[in-house]
Amino acid sequence: MDKRKNSKNKLTLLVLLASCALLYLADSYLSSFQIRILNLAAIYAILALSMNLVLGFTGMFSLGHSGFMCVGAYTAAILTMSPASKELIYYMEPIIPALANIEWPIFPAIIAAGLLSALFGVLVGIPALRLRDDYLAIATLGFAEIIRIVVTNTVSITNGSLGLKNIPSINNIWVYWGCAILTLIVIKRVINSSWGYAFRAIRDNEIAAEAMGISLFKHKLISFTIGAFFAGVAGALMGFLITSVDPTMFRFLFTFQILLIVVLGGMGSLTGTVISSLVITIMMEVLRVVEQPLNILGLAIPGLSGMRMVIFSILLLLVILYYRQGLMGTREFNWDWVLDRFKVGKSGERGETA
Amino acid sequence: MSELTLRTEKISMEFGGLRAVSDLSLEIEPGSIVGLIGPNGAGKTTVFNMITGVYAPTSGQIYFEGGDITGMKSDRITALGIARTFQNIRLFDSMTVLENVMISRHVRMPATLLEAIGGLPRYRRARERNYQECMELLGKVQLDDVWDEPGTSLPYGKQRRLEIARALATEPRLLLLDEPAAGMNPAESLELMNFVARIRDEFKLTVLMIEHHMEVVMGICEKIYVLDYGVTLAKGNPAEIQNDPAVIEAYLGAVEIDAANQ
């Protein structure tokens, strides 16, 4: 058992190093456009991981992700923009003095964005988590829209519907993928902990979970808040990637895009979520071709914007009809499986996934 | 006389116009095995749901070891020391046998979530101890050989036993069993009876069970309450119950006819 655990730890370290090497290679050989897409994939991965914690592991059908992302994006943007550009942008109504001269470094701003989103998560969660299933979905959807409308109307803080521009730009693959890997590690540790099992117990059978002494409300709120925290982090990163934010970015359709990634990757699988975030984000770019005017065998097809989403919808339909558990189901990439293949060590003792 | 483990004072439960349980007064002595019987729809499971906090009684009070637990939330009541099993087995389907049991210890986890995320020593020690204790518990209920299998893949009788093990892992002093012998043949119910008596002694429990198998109830319970349409029809020891005319008419009579027909 110890031998096996040892080799698993080594392998995990090896994979971490390998991913660093891959990131290094990507950083040095890919064009800045391609790196941007990879960074976007990292943001989607953070969003989808946090949604999977709430939806796949705790079984709460929450659709409030875009709202929390919105909070995070605005927090980080306002905290990091230079006083000069704030003065320039807020021409409808000047920014409130308390925020006018703040210019934080990036990382504290990302943490602050996460924490403020988590606070919103608690505030939304306390009333909404008394509901379940579709009712919870509708309530959280409503809250996300409320957040967006509030952001649109608090002009002296958020600059309203004009949005924010000149957010410090970061196009560094290490920042985005570093955050994504950190998110993966933290969420993995959460779901493998006693709390993670409590979340799954709630998902499997609420009544039994409560009878085993698990406080439903407390655990749902914890899961929901962690989800909101990482959604806020992702929102902050989104702001740094595209250097501008405005309320229309965070419409609820965005949440569905994340939901698509979670469902395709497998609800209840972190590995599946990361893979599907990468695949979907890259496909989104590659499939831009179908929105251009095409000429197939002499048949001229005019460019239709939105064709990409048709393809994704068909994909989603196929998955739901024929492969409901998604790419990975609830399985995870697991060293035991690999080691069994190569007959290293003996299996059968307490297996823990890598 | 020592304090009663459980005492209910005229508890009633109404669903709209339906009075599922009316004015039930239970008195359960520490260390006893008490049966709750009655025809289908008599309100037995509703009684369990009131004791464990799934429903708050419409009227009346429930006392556990002298403290008022009326209307408390399920998880609080479990933490105080009441555990239950379910009539229709409710195991966690995504988990193994061991994980099903380990969940019950989550409330007793001394470390915080942040310690768990950081993998700090206090959490790791608690987790290791939890693992050891749960394996030991599985050994006591003879499920240690299947610890790694999905809970719901076990044969029916073992699933029942796993549900009891899971309840035991919350360290209860009062165990509520909802039809533990349902769907079992006579040999299996006999085995279950011995099992319940054994865990009662080993874990120093008080047991309240709902059961339809008369052999089980009469063989093991020291005191029996009979419910019919929510009303307490009779209470007493097995001999008294068997000779109570009202009970014979409402319930046991039917069983005797069944037995005669077989």
Interface residues (C-beta under 8 A of the other chain):
Chain A: V186 R189 V190 S193 S194 W195 Y197 A198 R200 A201 R203 D204 N205 I207 A208 A209 E210 A211 M212 G213 I214 S215 L216 I222 G268 T330 G348 R350 G351
Chain B: T52 V54 K73 S74 D75 T78 A79 A83 R84 F86 R90 L91 F92 D93 S94 M95 E99 M102 I103 S104 R105 H106 V107 M109 L113 A116 I117 G119 Y123 A126 R127 N130 Y131 D148 R166 A167 T170
